[in-house]
């Protein structure tokens, strides 16, 4: 494939944008080469500035669960935009989306909209600290909750891609109030609680992790975590920015049968536009300003374009729950096909999946946490990524990211993907 225009655009971008991108993983540093620049997308496909067509397995990192440029979403955004794009005033659309999200999530009473997953997680932590009147939080190595200071201590995803999990600019005080522990290690978690009695405000976790590849909780880990939080009057925060409304109507909470105290959302809830949200019970949310004293605000929060995009997307999902089963089946079909190919190659591999999330790791042992995810063969992954890209398959440009399937993806697309995979696997 030819990437002349994309390469030219990247050179121009680097003159005016740090690293040429507005989110680090897009720069292809983990896989090498220059990123491709998108020009348009439709359904399961994205097209670059050189006219190349790709089957898309990232779905804008999750939000495009219905596929790109879904007709109803585009139509409603256009309709609302024609009346005005932002008012700085309340709109009925905010209430409509809030009611729908609450009805789908089951165990939340109120929700507040922000502009990103980072904002949602940052605000959830502030709310937890204000509600419990405690300072410390626990997070898990390799989980990524946005780029707020406390979340960049042993962060996953883009931070790991650069081999520098701890970002400069994070203060020692922030580090002291943030406790890291390995994912799926309950004994370590238990010892942390025993060493910090009555000090931990909240534990924040991706219930299905997606920023060290797709990582699934093992051995009743989340059930034990839930019980421990209850025993210590600590709030449990589920970061469902990726999983919310993707894995099921009620997200990971529904699929796993475990309820959190505070839930953060993003991606799907915005239908492809910048939206985040955090939600909880009346008891906790009443502490939030202007009802309570815990402050949080956002000039463009709840803007009409984002609200109608999210409302349309969630409405389609709510009215067509079979989409979730379809996505599960397609992901399973892809997984089985990849395993069949990989067994022929004799390459070391682990494939993790849950619902419509999946990731491939080139290593021998199960990938259950950040440490085991780091053991994957990065050179194999680079060859895999670029080989698939040449065949017209767009995958996450980092071994520490989950794939996200969308409803527009057909079995013909997956079959093509598997044929391409079999072709390039001989040279990985």
C-alpha positions as CSV (number, residue, x, y, z in Angstrom):
1,X,0.0,0.0,0.0
2,X,1.0,3.6,-0.6
3,X,1.1,6.0,2.4
4,X,2.7,9.0,0.7
5,X,0.0,11.5,1.7
6,X,-0.2,10.1,5.2
7,X,3.5,10.4,5.7
8,X,3.5,14.0,4.3
9,X,0.6,14.9,6.7
10,X,2.5,13.4,9.6
11,X,5.6,15.5,8.8
12,X,3.4,18.6,8.7
13,X,1.6,17.7,11.9
14,X,4.8,17.3,13.8
15,X,5.7,20.9,13.1
16,X,2.6,22.2,15.1
17,X,1.4,19.3,17.3
18,X,3.7,17.5,19.8
19,X,4.8,14.3,18.2
20,X,2.4,15.0,15.4
21,X,-0.6,13.5,17.3
22,X,-3.2,14.4,19.9
23,X,-3.1,11.1,21.7
24,X,0.3,9.3,22.0
25,X,-0.6,5.7,20.9
26,X,-1.6,7.1,17.4
27,X,2.1,7.9,16.7
28,X,3.0,4.2,16.0
29,X,6.0,4.4,18.3
30,X,5.3,1.0,19.6
31,X,5.2,-0.6,16.1
32,X,7.5,1.8,14.1
33,X,6.8,3.6,10.9
34,X,4.5,6.6,10.3
35,X,0.8,6.6,11.3
36,X,-1.9,6.5,8.6
37,X,-4.2,9.5,8.5
38,X,-7.9,8.8,8.2
39,X,-10.0,10.7,5.6
40,X,-13.4,9.0,6.2
41,X,-15.1,5.9,7.6
42,X,-18.3,4.0,7.0
43,X,-19.6,0.8,8.6
44,X,-16.7,-1.5,9.4
45,X,-14.2,0.3,7.2
46,X,-11.9,3.3,7.5
47,X,-10.2,5.0,4.6
48,X,-6.9,6.8,4.7
49,X,-5.7,10.0,2.9
50,X,-4.1,7.8,0.2
51,X,-7.3,6.1,-0.7
52,X,-6.5,2.8,1.1
53,X,-9.4,0.9,2.7
54,X,-9.0,-1.0,6.0
55,X,-11.2,-3.3,8.0
56,X,-11.3,-1.5,11.3
57,X,-10.8,-3.5,14.5
58,X,-10.4,-0.5,16.9
59,X,-13.8,1.3,16.3
60,X,-12.2,4.6,17.4
61,X,-11.0,2.7,20.5
62,X,-14.5,1.4,21.3
63,X,-17.2,4.0,20.8
64,X,-18.3,3.0,17.3
65,X,-20.0,-0.1,18.4
66,X,-22.7,0.3,15.7
67,X,-20.1,0.9,13.0
68,X,-18.8,4.2,11.6
69,X,-21.2,6.9,10.3
70,X,-24.3,5.0,11.4
71,X,-27.2,6.7,9.5
72,X,-29.4,7.4,12.5
73,X,-26.5,8.8,14.5
74,X,-25.3,11.0,11.6
75,X,-28.9,12.2,10.9
76,X,-29.6,13.2,14.5
77,X,-26.3,15.0,14.9
78,X,-26.9,17.0,11.8
79,X,-30.5,17.8,12.8
80,X,-29.4,19.0,16.3
81,X,-26.3,20.9,14.9
82,X,-28.5,22.9,12.5
83,X,-30.2,24.4,15.6
84,X,-27.0,25.2,17.4
85,X,-23.9,23.4,18.6
86,X,-23.6,24.6,22.2
87,X,-25.6,26.8,24.6
88,X,-23.9,26.7,28.0
89,X,-27.5,26.0,29.3
90,X,-29.4,22.8,30.2
91,X,-31.1,20.9,27.4
92,X,-33.8,18.2,27.4
93,X,-31.3,15.9,25.6
94,X,-29.2,15.7,28.8
95,X,-32.1,14.4,30.8
96,X,-33.2,12.0,28.1
97,X,-29.7,10.4,27.9
98,X,-29.4,10.3,31.7
99,X,-32.8,8.5,32.0
100,X,-31.9,6.0,29.3
101,X,-28.4,5.3,30.7
102,X,-29.8,4.8,34.3
103,X,-32.4,2.5,33.0
104,X,-29.9,0.3,31.2
105,X,-27.3,0.3,34.0
106,X,-29.8,-0.8,36.7
107,X,-27.9,0.0,39.9
108,X,-27.4,3.8,39.5
109,X,-29.7,6.6,40.5
110,X,-28.0,9.7,39.0
111,X,-25.4,10.4,36.4
112,X,-23.3,13.4,35.5
113,X,-21.9,14.0,32.0
114,X,-18.4,15.3,31.4
115,X,-16.3,15.5,28.2
116,X,-13.9,12.5,28.5
117,X,-13.2,9.3,30.3
118,X,-10.3,11.1,32.0
119,X,-12.7,13.7,33.4
120,X,-15.1,11.0,34.5
121,X,-12.4,9.0,36.4
122,X,-10.8,12.1,37.9
123,X,-14.2,13.3,39.1
124,X,-15.2,9.9,40.5
125,X,-12.0,9.9,42.6
126,X,-12.7,13.4,44.0
127,X,-16.3,12.3,44.8
128,X,-15.1,9.2,46.6
129,X,-12.6,11.2,48.6
130,X,-15.1,13.8,49.5
131,X,-17.8,11.2,50.4
132,X,-15.5,9.0,52.6
133,X,-13.3,11.9,53.9
134,X,-10.2,9.8,53.1
135,X,-7.3,10.5,50.8
136,X,-5.7,7.3,49.6
137,X,-6.8,5.4,46.5
138,X,-5.8,2.0,45.2
139,X,-5.4,1.3,41.5
140,X,-4.0,-1.7,39.5
141,X,-0.8,-1.7,37.6
142,X,-1.5,-1.6,33.9
143,X,-5.0,-0.2,34.2
144,X,-5.4,3.1,32.5
145,X,-8.0,5.6,33.8
146,X,-7.0,8.6,31.8
147,X,-4.2,11.1,32.2
148,X,-5.0,12.7,35.5
149,X,-1.9,12.7,37.7
150,X,-2.8,9.9,40.1
151,X,-3.6,7.6,37.2
152,X,-0.2,7.9,35.6
153,X,1.5,5.9,38.3
154,X,2.2,2.5,36.7
155,X,-0.2,3.4,33.9
156,X,-1.0,1.0,31.0
157,X,-1.8,1.7,27.3
158,X,-0.2,4.7,25.8
159,X,2.1,5.3,28.7
160,X,3.5,1.7,28.5
161,X,3.9,2.1,24.8
162,X,6.6,4.6,25.4
163,X,8.3,2.4,28.0
164,X,7.8,5.1,30.6
165,X,4.8,4.3,32.8
166,X,5.4,7.1,35.3
167,X,5.0,10.5,33.7
168,X,7.1,13.5,34.8
169,X,5.0,16.1,36.3
170,X,3.3,13.8,38.8
171,X,4.1,15.1,42.3
172,X,5.4,13.1,45.3
173,X,2.2,13.9,47.2
174,X,0.1,12.3,44.5
175,X,2.3,9.2,44.5
176,X,1.9,8.9,48.3
177,X,-1.8,8.9,48.1
178,X,-1.9,6.4,45.2
179,X,-1.3,2.7,45.9
180,X,-0.5,0.4,43.1
181,X,-1.1,-3.4,43.2
182,X,-1.0,-6.1,40.5
183,X,-4.3,-7.0,38.8
184,X,-5.7,-10.4,39.8
185,X,-3.5,-10.6,43.0
186,X,-5.9,-10.6,45.9
187,X,-3.3,-11.5,48.5
188,X,-1.4,-8.3,47.7
189,X,-4.6,-6.3,47.8
190,X,-5.6,-7.7,51.1
191,X,-2.2,-6.8,52.6
192,X,-2.6,-3.2,51.4
193,X,-5.9,-2.9,53.2
194,X,-4.3,-4.3,56.4
195,X,-1.6,-1.7,56.2
196,X,-3.8,1.2,55.5
197,X,-6.8,0.8,57.9
198,X,-9.4,3.5,57.6
199,X,-7.3,5.4,55.0
200,X,-8.5,4.1,51.6
201,X,-11.2,6.1,50.0
202,X,-11.7,4.0,46.9
203,X,-10.4,1.2,44.8
204,X,-10.6,2.0,41.0
205,X,-10.4,-0.9,38.5
206,X,-11.2,-1.8,34.9
207,X,-13.5,-4.8,35.6
208,X,-12.3,-6.1,32.2
209,X,-9.0,-4.5,31.6
210,X,-8.3,-3.1,28.1
211,X,-5.1,-1.2,28.4
212,X,-2.6,-4.0,28.8
213,X,-4.4,-6.0,26.2
214,X,-7.7,-7.6,27.2
215,X,-7.3,-8.9,30.7
216,X,-10.1,-10.9,32.5
217,X,-10.4,-11.2,36.3
218,X,-9.6,-14.6,37.7
219,X,-10.6,-16.8,40.6
220,X,-13.4,-14.6,41.9
221,X,-11.0,-11.7,42.1
222,X,-13.7,-9.0,41.7
223,X,-16.1,-10.7,44.2
224,X,-13.3,-10.7,46.8
225,X,-12.5,-7.1,46.0
226,X,-16.2,-6.2,46.4
227,X,-16.3,-7.9,49.8
228,X,-13.1,-6.3,51.0
229,X,-14.3,-2.8,50.1
230,X,-17.5,-3.4,52.0
231,X,-15.6,-4.6,55.0
232,X,-13.5,-1.5,55.0
233,X,-16.1,1.2,54.1
234,X,-14.1,1.8,50.9
235,X,-15.9,2.7,47.7
236,X,-15.4,0.5,44.7
237,X,-15.2,2.3,41.4
238,X,-15.6,0.5,38.1
239,X,-14.0,2.2,35.2
240,X,-16.4,1.2,32.5
241,X,-15.2,3.8,30.0
242,X,-14.4,0.9,27.6
243,X,-16.9,-1.7,28.8
244,X,-19.9,0.3,29.7
245,X,-22.8,-0.3,27.2
246,X,-20.4,-2.4,25.1
247,X,-20.3,-5.8,26.9
248,X,-24.0,-5.6,27.7
249,X,-26.7,-3.0,28.3
250,X,-25.5,-2.9,31.9
251,X,-21.8,-3.2,30.9
252,X,-19.4,-5.3,32.9
253,X,-21.5,-5.0,36.0
254,X,-24.3,-7.0,34.3
255,X,-21.9,-9.5,32.6
256,X,-20.0,-10.2,35.9
257,X,-22.9,-9.9,38.3
258,X,-21.0,-7.4,40.5
259,X,-22.1,-3.9,41.3
260,X,-19.7,-1.0,42.0
261,X,-20.4,2.1,44.1
262,X,-19.4,4.5,41.4
263,X,-19.2,3.8,37.7
264,X,-17.4,5.8,35.1
265,X,-18.4,5.8,31.4
266,X,-17.2,7.1,28.1
267,X,-16.8,5.9,24.5
268,X,-20.1,4.2,23.7
269,X,-22.1,6.6,25.8
270,X,-21.0,9.4,23.5
271,X,-21.7,7.6,20.2
272,X,-18.3,8.7,18.8
273,X,-18.4,12.3,20.2
274,X,-16.3,13.3,23.2
275,X,-18.4,12.3,26.3
276,X,-17.6,10.9,29.7
277,X,-19.9,10.3,32.7
278,X,-19.8,9.1,36.3
279,X,-22.8,7.7,38.1
280,X,-23.8,6.4,41.5
281,X,-26.5,6.2,44.1
282,X,-28.5,9.1,45.4
283,X,-26.6,9.0,48.7
284,X,-23.3,9.5,47.0
285,X,-24.3,11.8,44.1
286,X,-26.1,14.3,46.4
287,X,-22.7,15.3,47.7
288,X,-21.9,16.7,44.3
289,X,-22.2,20.5,43.6
290,X,-24.5,22.3,43.3
291,X,-26.5,20.0,45.6
292,X,-23.5,19.3,47.8
293,X,-20.1,20.7,48.4
294,X,-17.9,18.5,46.1
295,X,-17.2,20.6,43.1
296,X,-17.1,19.5,39.5
297,X,-17.9,21.5,36.3
298,X,-17.4,21.6,32.6
299,X,-18.3,24.4,30.1
300,X,-19.1,22.0,27.3
301,X,-20.4,19.1,29.4
302,X,-23.7,17.8,28.2
303,X,-23.4,19.7,24.9
304,X,-26.3,18.8,22.5
305,X,-24.2,17.2,19.8
306,X,-22.6,14.7,22.1
307,X,-25.9,14.1,23.9
308,X,-27.9,13.2,20.8
309,X,-25.1,11.0,19.5
310,X,-25.0,9.1,22.8
311,X,-28.8,9.0,23.0
312,X,-29.1,7.6,19.5
313,X,-26.5,5.0,20.0
314,X,-27.8,3.8,23.4
315,X,-31.4,3.8,22.0
316,X,-30.3,1.5,19.1
317,X,-28.6,-0.9,21.6
318,X,-31.4,-0.8,24.1
319,X,-34.0,-1.6,21.4
320,X,-31.8,-4.3,19.7
321,X,-30.2,-6.3,22.5
322,X,-29.4,-9.0,20.0
323,X,-26.5,-6.8,18.9
324,X,-24.5,-7.9,22.0
325,X,-24.9,-11.6,21.2
326,X,-24.0,-11.0,17.6
327,X,-20.8,-9.2,18.7
328,X,-19.9,-12.0,21.1
329,X,-20.3,-14.6,18.3
330,X,-18.2,-12.6,15.9
331,X,-15.5,-12.2,18.4
332,X,-15.5,-15.9,19.2
333,X,-15.4,-16.7,15.5
334,X,-12.4,-14.5,15.1
335,X,-10.7,-15.9,18.1
336,X,-11.1,-19.5,17.0
337,X,-9.9,-18.7,13.6
338,X,-6.8,-17.0,14.9
339,X,-6.0,-19.9,17.2
340,X,-6.3,-22.3,14.3
341,X,-3.7,-20.3,12.3
342,X,-1.4,-19.8,15.2
343,X,-1.3,-23.5,16.0
344,X,0.1,-24.1,12.5
345,X,2.9,-21.5,13.0
346,X,4.2,-22.8,16.3
347,X,4.5,-19.2,17.5
348,X,4.0,-18.6,21.2
349,X,0.7,-17.0,21.8
350,X,-2.1,-16.1,24.2
351,X,-5.4,-14.8,23.1
352,X,-7.7,-13.1,25.7
353,X,-11.2,-12.1,25.0
354,X,-14.4,-11.1,26.7
355,X,-17.5,-10.1,24.8
356,X,-16.5,-7.9,21.9
357,X,-13.0,-7.3,23.3
358,X,-10.0,-9.4,22.3
359,X,-6.2,-9.2,22.2
360,X,-3.3,-11.3,21.0
361,X,-0.1,-11.6,23.0
362,X,3.0,-13.4,21.6
363,X,4.1,-15.2,24.7
364,X,4.0,-18.7,26.2
365,X,2.3,-18.2,29.6
366,X,-1.2,-16.8,30.4
367,X,-1.6,-13.0,30.4
368,X,-3.3,-12.1,33.6
369,X,-1.7,-8.8,34.6
370,X,0.6,-6.0,33.6
371,X,3.8,-8.1,34.3
372,X,2.7,-11.0,32.2
373,X,1.5,-8.7,29.4
374,X,5.0,-7.1,29.2
375,X,6.5,-10.5,28.4
376,X,5.1,-10.6,24.9
377,X,7.5,-10.6,22.0
378,X,7.2,-7.0,20.7
379,X,9.1,-7.8,17.5
380,X,6.6,-10.4,16.6
381,X,3.8,-7.9,17.3
382,X,5.4,-5.3,15.1
383,X,5.7,-7.7,12.2
384,X,2.1,-8.8,12.8
385,X,0.7,-5.3,12.9
386,X,2.5,-4.1,9.7
387,X,1.7,-7.3,7.9
388,X,-2.0,-7.0,8.6
389,X,-1.9,-3.3,7.8
390,X,-0.5,-4.1,4.3
391,X,-3.4,-6.5,3.8
392,X,-5.9,-3.8,4.7
393,X,-6.6,-4.7,8.3
394,X,-6.3,-1.9,10.9
395,X,-5.4,-3.2,14.3
396,X,-4.4,-1.4,17.5
397,X,-0.8,-0.1,17.0
398,X,0.3,-1.3,20.4
399,X,0.4,-4.8,22.0
400,X,-1.1,-3.2,25.1
401,X,-4.5,-2.4,23.6
402,X,-7.7,-4.4,23.2
403,X,-9.4,-4.8,19.8
404,X,-13.0,-3.6,19.7
405,X,-15.4,-5.2,17.2
406,X,-18.4,-3.3,15.8
407,X,-21.8,-4.4,14.6
408,X,-21.1,-3.5,11.0
409,X,-18.3,-6.1,10.8
410,X,-19.5,-9.0,8.7
411,X,-18.4,-12.7,8.7
412,X,-17.0,-12.0,5.2
413,X,-14.8,-9.3,6.8
414,X,-13.6,-11.7,9.5
415,X,-12.9,-14.5,6.9
416,X,-10.8,-12.0,4.9
417,X,-9.0,-11.0,8.1
418,X,-8.2,-14.7,8.9
419,X,-6.9,-15.4,5.4
420,X,-4.7,-12.3,5.6
421,X,-3.5,-13.5,9.1
422,X,-2.6,-16.9,7.7
423,X,-0.7,-15.3,4.9
424,X,1.4,-13.0,7.0
425,X,1.8,-15.4,10.0
426,X,4.5,-17.3,8.0
427,X,6.7,-14.2,8.2
428,X,6.0,-12.9,11.7
